[in-house]
Amino acid sequence: MRPWGGNALSKLLISADLCTACGSCVDACPFGALRLEGEVAQVTDQCTFCGACVDVCPVGAISIERPAAEGKPDLSSYHGVWVWVEQFRGQPCSISWEMLGQARRLADQLGTALTACVLGHGVEPIARQAIAFGADRVFLVDDPTLAVYRTDPYAAVLVRLVREHRPEIFLLGASARGRDLAGAVATDLRTGLTADCTGLDIDPETRLLRQTRPAFGGNIMATIICPNYRPQMATVRHRVFDVPPSDPARAGQIVRLPAAMAEADIASQVVDFLTESGQVNLADARIIVSGGRGVGGPAGYAPLQELADVLGGALGASRAAVDAGWIPYAHQVGQTGRTVKPDLYIACGISGAIQHLAGMQTSKVIVAINKDPEAPIFNVATYGIVGDLFEIVPALTAEFRKRLVR
């Protein structure tokens, strides 16, 4: 046996003596991680150790060597639901309040407390806001070393807190900072992490967190559990949950704690922030005008952009249009793009594939414009217009320009 592929946790072993290069494992691998070279199969670093190749090998040439199981943690000692409250320059990010609302429901189902973790400098007002949005307790770490986000000092604080207080669930936003921080914390704690969740609930029988996310390019929805390790960690997409009402009179506990690293021990420094101009911000847009395959090409987005400009909205797109290269990925709405929840969503030439609907169907008002009266988009639309978008969109733009005096 020789290890052809592996990581710190497992190794895939292929016996050169037994392998007949029949190719069964190559065909069975769902990740394309195996290939034939000469008279033996080889594995690449795309291997996830799922075991599909082991099951189909007719001569038993493949095995997976897994590390000796460590002593499982005492799961009964873990209690509570935690949320990391993200902030930038002292202003809380709305995704954190969305998560607090859902976390409050999870905590109530489990009959446990909800804790918010607020890190930064000069951020005590955010701690009070977290209580107003549903937290029972806030761990407040207010220190100059945390004034700007850096992975090491932020992760050191959260890892220390988790080890001391042992929460059973820990949620972070699926933002750039949240994804970075969640991965660092989960790795240090050696626990599971589910990324980009669009659904969270509690299994009433096992009390496990059921974490739902799109998989395989958005073609299926996977529900993931972490039965053997704690905390159960997940990052949550923006706009999939509602922001709960704030109750300023709500009482809660603020626990002030020190930072975990001194400035001299932090390897990185943030010198400055450069803000890009002209970038689309679908997550916070109140009005979105989206185009799909029906726009016909890059030029077809011009009338949609004009309508979006008149309405003060943003320009969105379906995956099909992005894959065709008509518009950048930053505009993509759907399971594999942005999840949005605007006040008004105008879908132009979008058929309504399930991947797209999952990213926008919670919009308050949906207007669908499509030539095909049987298009699935009409099933979720508040208002539907059957016709040519290149006639309807300019007419809407002209009328809105008159009424809005723009």
Secondary structure, DSSP 8 states (H G I E B T S, - for coil): -EEEEE-SS-EEEE-TTT-----HHHHH-TT--EEEETTEEEE-TT-----HHHHH-TT--EEEE---------GGG---EEEEE-EETTEE-HHHHHHHHHHHHHHHHHT--EEEEEEESS-HHHHHHHHHTT-SEEEEEE-GGGSS--HHHHHHHHHHHHHHH--SEEEEESSHHHHHHHHHHHHHHT--EEEEESEEEE-TTT--EEEEEEETTTTEEEEE---SSSSEEEEE-TTSS------TT---EEEE---SS-GGG-----------SS---TTT-SEEEEE-GGG-SGGGGHHHHHHHHHHT-EEEE-HHHHHTTSS-GGGBBSTTSB----SEEEEES----HHHHHHHTT-SEEEEEES-TT-GGGGT-SEEEES-HHHHHHHHHHHHHHHHT-
